[in-house]
C-alpha cells in the first residue's frame, strides 16, 4: 500500500482527491512543512514511511535522496493542463501501480507514460 505525502508544488486539493479514492494521503502543508526545505520534507517522509508525490525534480537525484525510502513519485505533466486533468492523470498513474511496492523506486508520471526506476 502506498501512503502518499503530497508536496507543496502540487495543488492542495490533490491529497483530498487521493483520500477520496482510498489512499491515506497527507499534504505537506497540513503537517506543518509547507515552506520547509526539501530536507525537512524528506525527513518527514522517511520517518512516517510516506511515498513522496512531487513535481520537484531535485527529489529524483538518488545521490541526495538515496534508498531506503517508501518511494518517490515524480509528476512531469505540462502546466497547460487543467488541475483536474493533471490530478486524474496522477490518479490513473498510481492506479496502474496498484499492488506493486514502491519501496526504493522513483516513479515518473508523464503524459502517456508511467516509468518505474528501481
HUPE-V544281 format. One record per residue. RES is the residue in three letters. PHI is phi in whole degrees, 0 to 359 (NA if undefined). OMEGA is omega in degrees with one decimal (999 if undefined). NEAR is the number of other C-alpha atoms within 12 Angstrom. Layout:
res=RES phi=PHI omega=OMEGA near=NEAR
res=RES phi=PHI omega=OMEGA near=NEAR
//
This chain:
res=UNK phi=NA omega=178.5 near=21
res=UNK phi=266 omega=176.7 near=34
res=UNK phi=244 omega=-171.6 near=31
res=UNK phi=289 omega=166.7 near=38
res=UNK phi=243 omega=-175.3 near=44
res=UNK phi=272 omega=-178.9 near=45
res=UNK phi=286 omega=-175.3 near=43
res=UNK phi=290 omega=179.8 near=29
res=UNK phi=274 omega=172.4 near=26
res=UNK phi=250 omega=-178.6 near=32
res=UNK phi=302 omega=-179.3 near=27
res=UNK phi=304 omega=179.6 near=23
res=UNK phi=298 omega=-172.7 near=24
res=UNK phi=296 omega=178.6 near=35
res=UNK phi=299 omega=177.7 near=34
res=UNK phi=295 omega=177.0 near=23
res=UNK phi=297 omega=177.4 near=26
res=UNK phi=297 omega=178.9 near=29
res=UNK phi=297 omega=-178.7 near=20
res=UNK phi=296 omega=178.8 near=13
res=UNK phi=256 omega=170.6 near=16
res=UNK phi=108 omega=178.0 near=18
res=UNK phi=279 omega=172.9 near=24
res=UNK phi=267 omega=-172.3 near=23
res=UNK phi=268 omega=172.9 near=32
res=UNK phi=234 omega=173.5 near=35
res=UNK phi=252 omega=-178.2 near=35
res=UNK phi=303 omega=-179.9 near=36
res=UNK phi=292 omega=-179.1 near=22
res=UNK phi=278 omega=178.3 near=18
res=UNK phi=249 omega=174.3 near=21
res=UNK phi=81 omega=-177.0 near=16
res=UNK phi=245 omega=-172.8 near=23
res=UNK phi=304 omega=-178.8 near=22
res=UNK phi=244 omega=-177.3 near=16
res=UNK phi=280 omega=177.4 near=17
res=UNK phi=295 omega=179.2 near=18
res=UNK phi=307 omega=-178.2 near=26
res=UNK phi=300 omega=178.7 near=16
res=UNK phi=290 omega=177.9 near=19
res=UNK phi=298 omega=179.4 near=35
res=UNK phi=298 omega=-180.0 near=36
res=UNK phi=299 omega=178.4 near=23
res=UNK phi=296 omega=179.4 near=28
res=UNK phi=302 omega=179.3 near=35
res=UNK phi=296 omega=-175.5 near=26
res=UNK phi=293 omega=-176.0 near=16
res=UNK phi=249 omega=179.0 near=21
res=UNK phi=52 omega=-178.9 near=27
res=UNK phi=255 omega=172.8 near=34
res=UNK phi=274 omega=-178.0 near=42
res=UNK phi=281 omega=176.4 near=48
res=UNK phi=247 omega=-168.9 near=46
res=UNK phi=209 omega=169.3 near=38
res=UNK phi=254 omega=-176.8 near=29
res=UNK phi=279 omega=-177.5 near=25
res=UNK phi=298 omega=178.7 near=23
res=UNK phi=302 omega=-178.0 near=21
res=UNK phi=288 omega=177.3 near=33
res=UNK phi=279 omega=179.9 near=31
res=UNK phi=281 omega=-176.0 near=16
res=UNK phi=292 omega=174.9 near=19
res=UNK phi=286 omega=-180.0 near=10
res=UNK phi=277 omega=-176.9 near=13
res=UNK phi=229 omega=-175.0 near=27
res=UNK phi=282 omega=171.2 near=22
res=UNK phi=294 omega=4.6 near=22
res=UNK phi=277 omega=173.9 near=22
res=UNK phi=201 omega=-175.9 near=30
res=UNK phi=271 omega=177.9 near=34
res=UNK phi=112 omega=176.8 near=40
res=UNK phi=230 omega=176.7 near=48
res=UNK phi=248 omega=178.3 near=43
res=UNK phi=270 omega=178.5 near=37
res=UNK phi=260 omega=-178.7 near=38
res=UNK phi=236 omega=-178.2 near=30
res=UNK phi=239 omega=-178.3 near=27
res=UNK phi=297 omega=177.8 near=16
res=UNK phi=295 omega=-179.0 near=18
res=UNK phi=292 omega=176.5 near=10
res=UNK phi=286 omega=178.1 near=15
res=UNK phi=295 omega=178.0 near=13
res=UNK phi=301 omega=-179.4 near=19
res=UNK phi=299 omega=179.6 near=17
res=UNK phi=293 omega=179.2 near=17
res=UNK phi=299 omega=179.5 near=28
res=UNK phi=296 omega=179.7 near=32
res=UNK phi=295 omega=178.0 near=23
res=UNK phi=295 omega=177.4 near=27
res=UNK phi=292 omega=177.6 near=38
res=UNK phi=300 omega=178.4 near=31
res=UNK phi=297 omega=178.7 near=21
res=UNK phi=297 omega=177.6 near=28
res=UNK phi=295 omega=178.9 near=38
res=UNK phi=298 omega=179.8 near=20
res=UNK phi=292 omega=-179.9 near=18
res=UNK phi=260 omega=-176.4 near=24
res=UNK phi=308 omega=178.7 near=15
res=UNK phi=88 omega=179.0 near=11
res=UNK phi=267 omega=171.4 near=18
res=UNK phi=282 omega=175.7 near=21
res=UNK phi=260 omega=179.5 near=32
res=UNK phi=306 omega=177.0 near=27
res=UNK phi=66 omega=179.6 near=26
res=UNK phi=260 omega=168.4 near=30
res=UNK phi=246 omega=-177.9 near=34
res=UNK phi=255 omega=174.4 near=36
res=UNK phi=244 omega=175.5 near=34
res=UNK phi=253 omega=177.9 near=33
res=UNK phi=227 omega=-179.0 near=27
res=UNK phi=300 omega=176.0 near=21
res=UNK phi=77 omega=-177.1 near=15
res=UNK phi=217 omega=168.2 near=20
res=UNK phi=230 omega=-178.8 near=25
res=UNK phi=249 omega=178.5 near=23
res=UNK phi=243 omega=176.8 near=25
res=UNK phi=247 omega=179.8 near=20
res=UNK phi=249 omega=999 near=21
//
